[in-house]
Amino acid sequence: MRCGICGSERLSPVGELVAAGQARVRLRLRFRRPGFFKPRPEFEALRARACRDCGAFLPFLAEYDRRELDAVADELIEVDDAEPAPHPWGPPTA
């Protein structure tokens, strides 16, 4: 396995995501989905690796969340900060 940032093979072992004072960090990957009333899919990362050369942090989804992501991946829309999601009660956009 290689770092996605610098290409190094010097990655740490897989570790658990934790924060001081908490049992587990809730790091979630969230997407948009077409349609106003469909829930936004979220996928939780429970473990991660770190690159020992550049310090990049590489989180991993839990196995259940990875399977769920694979099942709905074709329906997901990339999140774009420049274009906010339309409000369900706002006027339709062209």
Backbone as JSON Lines, residues from 0, in Angstrom:
{"i":0,"aa":"M","n":[0.84,-1.18,0.0],"ca":[0.0,0.0,0.0],"c":[0.89,1.24,0.0]}
{"i":1,"aa":"R","n":[0.46,2.25,-0.74],"ca":[1.22,3.5,-0.85],"c":[0.38,4.68,-0.38]}
{"i":2,"aa":"C","n":[1.08,5.72,0.05],"ca":[0.42,6.97,0.44],"c":[-0.18,7.62,-0.81]}
{"i":3,"aa":"G","n":[-1.41,8.08,-0.7],"ca":[-2.06,8.73,-1.82],"c":[-1.54,10.13,-2.09]}
{"i":4,"aa":"I","n":[-0.76,10.7,-1.19],"ca":[-0.23,12.05,-1.36],"c":[1.19,12.03,-1.93]}
{"i":5,"aa":"C","n":[2.1,11.33,-1.26],"ca":[3.51,11.36,-1.68],"c":[3.99,10.07,-2.34]}
{"i":6,"aa":"G","n":[3.2,9.0,-2.27],"ca":[3.58,7.74,-2.9],"c":[4.47,6.85,-2.06]}
{"i":7,"aa":"S","n":[4.78,7.27,-0.84],"ca":[5.64,6.48,0.04],"c":[4.97,5.17,0.44]}
{"i":8,"aa":"E","n":[5.79,4.14,0.64],"ca":[5.3,2.87,1.16],"c":[5.44,2.8,2.68]}
{"i":9,"aa":"R","n":[5.96,3.85,3.29],"ca":[6.19,3.86,4.74],"c":[4.94,4.35,5.48]}
{"i":10,"aa":"L","n":[3.96,3.45,5.6],"ca":[2.72,3.78,6.31],"c":[2.72,3.11,7.68]}
{"i":11,"aa":"S","n":[2.05,3.75,8.61],"ca":[1.92,3.17,9.94],"c":[0.98,1.96,9.87]}
{"i":12,"aa":"P","n":[0.98,1.14,10.92],"ca":[-0.05,0.11,11.0],"c":[-1.43,0.76,11.14]}
{"i":13,"aa":"V","n":[-2.47,0.01,10.92],"ca":[-3.83,0.52,11.08],"c":[-4.08,0.78,12.56]}
{"i":14,"aa":"G","n":[-4.62,1.97,12.86],"ca":[-4.94,2.33,14.23],"c":[-6.39,2.75,14.36]}
{"i":15,"aa":"E","n":[-6.87,2.8,15.58],"ca":[-8.25,3.21,15.86],"c":[-8.32,4.74,15.97]}
{"i":16,"aa":"L","n":[-9.36,5.34,15.41],"ca":[-9.55,6.79,15.52],"c":[-10.14,7.11,16.89]}
{"i":17,"aa":"V","n":[-9.4,7.85,17.7],"ca":[-9.86,8.25,19.02],"c":[-9.48,9.71,19.26]}
{"i":18,"aa":"A","n":[-10.19,10.36,20.18],"ca":[-9.88,11.72,20.59],"c":[-9.82,11.75,22.11]}
{"i":19,"aa":"A","n":[-9.09,12.72,22.65],"ca":[-8.97,12.84,24.11],"c":[-10.35,13.01,24.72]}
{"i":20,"aa":"G","n":[-10.66,12.19,25.7],"ca":[-11.93,12.29,26.41],"c":[-13.1,11.6,25.72]}
{"i":21,"aa":"Q","n":[-12.86,10.99,24.58],"ca":[-13.93,10.29,23.88],"c":[-13.5,8.86,23.58]}
{"i":22,"aa":"A","n":[-14.46,7.97,23.52],"ca":[-14.15,6.59,23.21],"c":[-13.81,6.43,21.73]}
{"i":23,"aa":"R","n":[-14.46,7.22,20.84],"ca":[-14.25,7.06,19.41],"c":[-14.54,8.37,18.69]}
{"i":24,"aa":"V","n":[-13.78,8.66,17.68],"ca":[-14.03,9.83,16.84],"c":[-15.09,9.47,15.82]}
{"i":25,"aa":"R","n":[-16.02,10.37,15.59],"ca":[-17.06,10.14,14.59],"c":[-16.69,10.87,13.31]}
{"i":26,"aa":"L","n":[-15.8,10.28,12.54],"ca":[-15.38,10.85,11.27],"c":[-16.25,10.23,10.19]}
{"i":27,"aa":"R","n":[-17.01,11.07,9.48],"ca":[-17.96,10.56,8.51],"c":[-17.73,11.18,7.14]}
{"i":28,"aa":"L","n":[-17.96,10.37,6.12],"ca":[-17.9,10.8,4.73],"c":[-19.34,11.0,4.29]}
{"i":29,"aa":"R","n":[-19.67,12.21,3.81],"ca":[-21.05,12.54,3.48],"c":[-21.16,13.0,2.03]}
{"i":30,"aa":"F","n":[-22.22,12.57,1.35],"ca":[-22.45,12.89,-0.06],"c":[-23.82,13.52,-0.23]}
{"i":31,"aa":"R","n":[-24.0,14.12,-1.42],"ca":[-25.33,14.56,-1.83],"c":[-25.97,13.44,-2.63]}
{"i":32,"aa":"R","n":[-27.27,13.48,-2.73],"ca":[-28.02,12.5,-3.5],"c":[-29.12,13.24,-4.23]}
{"i":33,"aa":"P","n":[-29.45,12.85,-5.48],"ca":[-30.53,13.55,-6.18],"c":[-31.86,13.37,-5.46]}
{"i":34,"aa":"G","n":[-32.69,14.41,-5.52],"ca":[-33.99,14.36,-4.86],"c":[-33.96,15.13,-3.56]}
{"i":35,"aa":"F","n":[-35.05,15.8,-3.26],"ca":[-35.11,16.64,-2.08],"c":[-35.28,15.87,-0.78]}
{"i":36,"aa":"F","n":[-36.04,14.82,-0.8],"ca":[-36.42,14.16,0.45],"c":[-35.64,12.89,0.74]}
{"i":37,"aa":"K","n":[-34.66,12.59,-0.08],"ca":[-33.83,11.43,0.2],"c":[-32.76,11.84,1.21]}
{"i":38,"aa":"P","n":[-32.48,10.98,2.18],"ca":[-31.45,11.33,3.17],"c":[-30.06,11.37,2.53]}
{"i":39,"aa":"R","n":[-29.2,12.22,3.09],"ca":[-27.82,12.28,2.62],"c":[-27.05,11.1,3.2]}
{"i":40,"aa":"P","n":[-26.48,10.27,2.35],"ca":[-25.75,9.1,2.85],"c":[-24.49,9.53,3.61]}
{"i":41,"aa":"E","n":[-24.23,8.85,4.72],"ca":[-23.03,9.07,5.52],"c":[-22.37,7.74,5.78]}
{"i":42,"aa":"F","n":[-21.04,7.74,5.77],"ca":[-20.27,6.53,5.99],"c":[-19.2,6.82,7.03]}
{"i":43,"aa":"E","n":[-19.13,6.01,8.06],"ca":[-18.25,6.26,9.19],"c":[-16.9,5.56,9.05]}
{"i":44,"aa":"A","n":[-15.83,6.31,9.33],"ca":[-14.48,5.76,9.35],"c":[-14.09,5.48,10.8]}
{"i":45,"aa":"L","n":[-13.65,4.27,11.08],"ca":[-13.28,3.89,12.44],"c":[-11.78,3.69,12.62]}
{"i":46,"aa":"R","n":[-11.06,3.5,11.54],"ca":[-9.63,3.21,11.61],"c":[-8.88,4.07,10.6]}
{"i":47,"aa":"A","n":[-7.56,4.18,10.78],"ca":[-6.76,5.0,9.86],"c":[-5.3,4.55,9.88]}
{"i":48,"aa":"R","n":[-4.58,4.98,8.86],"ca":[-3.12,4.86,8.79],"c":[-2.57,6.28,8.64]}
{"i":49,"aa":"A","n":[-1.29,6.43,8.93],"ca":[-0.62,7.71,8.71],"c":[0.66,7.44,7.91]}
{"i":50,"aa":"C","n":[0.97,8.35,7.0],"ca":[2.2,8.24,6.23],"c":[3.36,8.71,7.12]}
{"i":51,"aa":"R","n":[4.39,7.9,7.22],"ca":[5.53,8.23,8.07],"c":[6.47,9.22,7.4]}
{"i":52,"aa":"D","n":[6.27,9.52,6.11],"ca":[7.13,10.48,5.42],"c":[6.49,11.86,5.33]}
{"i":53,"aa":"C","n":[5.24,11.95,4.88],"ca":[4.63,13.28,4.7],"c":[3.57,13.6,5.76]}
{"i":54,"aa":"G","n":[3.15,12.6,6.54],"ca":[2.18,12.84,7.6],"c":[0.73,12.79,7.16]}
{"i":55,"aa":"A","n":[0.46,12.42,5.91],"ca":[-0.93,12.32,5.44],"c":[-1.68,11.31,6.29]}
{"i":56,"aa":"F","n":[-2.94,11.58,6.5],"ca":[-3.81,10.76,7.33],"c":[-4.76,10.03,6.4]}
{"i":57,"aa":"L","n":[-4.82,8.71,6.46],"ca":[-5.61,7.9,5.54],"c":[-6.68,7.11,6.3]}
{"i":58,"aa":"P","n":[-7.88,7.68,6.48],"ca":[-8.93,6.97,7.21],"c":[-9.55,5.86,6.36]}
{"i":59,"aa":"F","n":[-10.1,4.85,7.04],"ca":[-10.75,3.71,6.4],"c":[-12.18,3.6,6.91]}
{"i":60,"aa":"L","n":[-13.08,3.26,6.0],"ca":[-14.47,3.04,6.4],"c":[-14.6,1.72,7.13]}
{"i":61,"aa":"A","n":[-15.58,1.65,8.02],"ca":[-15.94,0.39,8.65],"c":[-16.45,-0.54,7.55]}
{"i":62,"aa":"E","n":[-16.33,-1.84,7.73],"ca":[-16.71,-2.8,6.69],"c":[-18.17,-2.65,6.27]}
{"i":63,"aa":"Y","n":[-19.06,-2.49,7.23],"ca":[-20.49,-2.31,6.89],"c":[-20.68,-1.06,6.03]}
{"i":64,"aa":"D","n":[-20.05,0.05,6.42],"ca":[-20.17,1.3,5.67],"c":[-19.54,1.17,4.28]}
{"i":65,"aa":"R","n":[-18.45,0.42,4.15],"ca":[-17.84,0.22,2.85],"c":[-18.79,-0.52,1.91]}
{"i":66,"aa":"R","n":[-19.47,-1.54,2.43],"ca":[-20.45,-2.27,1.6],"c":[-21.63,-1.38,1.22]}
{"i":67,"aa":"E","n":[-22.09,-0.55,2.16],"ca":[-23.19,0.37,1.87],"c":[-22.79,1.39,0.81]}
{"i":68,"aa":"L","n":[-21.58,1.93,0.92],"ca":[-21.09,2.88,-0.08],"c":[-21.03,2.22,-1.45]}
{"i":69,"aa":"D","n":[-20.54,1.01,-1.52],"ca":[-20.45,0.3,-2.79],"c":[-21.84,0.11,-3.41]}
{"i":70,"aa":"A","n":[-22.84,-0.14,-2.58],"ca":[-24.2,-0.38,-3.08],"c":[-24.85,0.87,-3.65]}
{"i":71,"aa":"V","n":[-24.52,2.06,-3.13],"ca":[-25.2,3.29,-3.57],"c":[-24.28,4.24,-4.34]}
{"i":72,"aa":"A","n":[-23.05,3.85,-4.62],"ca":[-22.05,4.76,-5.19],"c":[-22.51,5.4,-6.5]}
{"i":73,"aa":"D","n":[-23.24,4.68,-7.34],"ca":[-23.65,5.25,-8.63],"c":[-24.71,6.33,-8.49]}
{"i":74,"aa":"E","n":[-25.39,6.41,-7.34],"ca":[-26.43,7.42,-7.12],"c":[-25.9,8.7,-6.47]}
{"i":75,"aa":"L","n":[-24.68,8.69,-5.99],"ca":[-24.15,9.8,-5.21],"c":[-23.68,10.94,-6.09]}
{"i":76,"aa":"I","n":[-23.76,12.15,-5.56],"ca":[-23.32,13.36,-6.25],"c":[-22.18,13.96,-5.46]}
{"i":77,"aa":"E","n":[-21.13,14.38,-6.17],"ca":[-19.98,15.0,-5.52],"c":[-20.41,16.3,-4.83]}
{"i":78,"aa":"V","n":[-19.92,16.53,-3.64],"ca":[-20.23,17.75,-2.9],"c":[-19.37,18.87,-3.47]}
{"i":79,"aa":"D","n":[-20.01,19.98,-3.82],"ca":[-19.32,21.14,-4.38],"c":[-19.61,22.32,-3.48]}
{"i":80,"aa":"D","n":[-18.59,22.85,-2.8],"ca":[-18.78,23.96,-1.89],"c":[-19.23,25.23,-2.6]}
{"i":81,"aa":"A","n":[-18.9,25.38,-3.87],"ca":[-19.27,26.59,-4.59],"c":[-20.76,26.63,-4.92]}
{"i":82,"aa":"E","n":[-21.39,25.48,-4.97],"ca":[-22.81,25.41,-5.32],"c":[-23.57,24.73,-4.18]}
{"i":83,"aa":"P","n":[-24.25,25.48,-3.32],"ca":[-24.97,24.86,-2.2],"c":[-26.14,24.02,-2.71]}
{"i":84,"aa":"A","n":[-26.49,23.03,-1.92],"ca":[-27.63,22.19,-2.27],"c":[-28.91,23.01,-2.26]}
{"i":85,"aa":"P","n":[-29.82,22.8,-3.22],"ca":[-31.07,23.57,-3.23],"c":[-31.92,23.24,-2.0]}
{"i":86,"aa":"H","n":[-32.62,24.25,-1.53],"ca":[-33.51,24.06,-0.39],"c":[-34.78,23.38,-0.88]}
{"i":87,"aa":"P","n":[-35.32,22.39,-0.15],"ca":[-36.49,21.65,-0.63],"c":[-37.72,22.52,-0.88]}
{"i":88,"aa":"W","n":[-37.84,23.66,-0.21],"ca":[-39.01,24.5,-0.37],"c":[-38.73,25.72,-1.26]}
{"i":89,"aa":"G","n":[-37.54,25.8,-1.83],"ca":[-37.19,26.91,-2.7],"c":[-37.7,26.69,-4.12]}
{"i":90,"aa":"P","n":[-37.55,27.68,-4.96],"ca":[-38.0,27.53,-6.35],"c":[-37.13,26.54,-7.1]}
{"i":91,"aa":"P","n":[-37.68,25.85,-8.09],"ca":[-36.9,24.9,-8.85],"c":[-35.8,25.61,-9.64]}
{"i":92,"aa":"T","n":[-34.69,24.91,-9.82],"ca":[-33.58,25.47,-10.59],"c":[-33.54,24.8,-11.96]}
{"i":93,"aa":"A","n":[-33.09,25.55,-12.94],"ca":[-33.02,25.01,-14.3],"c":[-31.78,24.22,-14.53]}
